[in-house]
Amino acid sequence: MQISELARRTKVSVHALRHYESQGLLQPARRANGYRDYAEGTEREVVFIAMSRQLGFALPRIAEHLADFRSGRLTIDTMVQALHQRAQELADQVAVLQAQRQQVLAHVDWLQARAPAAPKPPASRAAGPAPAPWPRVRRRPASTPSPSTTRRKKP
């Protein structure tokens, strides 16, 4: 089947199918005219890839399981283990984001505490106490990944 037919059947864009091919996940045959020719079983593989992407798996990680999926050797236990790992990755990301949110809210509180209640004449400001310095930024512990290190690297 041609790429447009595969895209229609699987509801995956032609662009995504070409990307999966460029990453080595799909290997269509080529017709004499150069068009891609996908085997009927490819539809099942594309659905597996698309569902894995919806769960947030990166393409290299999907590729690790795709050969076993194709051969029917991918066990439920292996899939459950991979899903548990993904759930833990998501929990770690949530924890990082919650800590960052708390830091943002602390900065909001700090700023609001220093906001003048009503405009004061310039002379009274000079006579009053100086505002406290900006809160110190705490470094993230080495065990906590920063958002920049958890991003996927492009090949």
Secondary structure, DSSP 8 states (H G I E B T S, - for coil): --HHHHHHHHT--HHHHHHHHHTTS---EE-TTS-EE--TTHHHHHHHHHHHHHTT--HHHHHHHHHHHHHT---HHHHHHHHHHHHHHHHHHHHHHHHHHHHHHHHHHHHHHHS-SS---HHHHHHS-------------TTS--HHHHS----
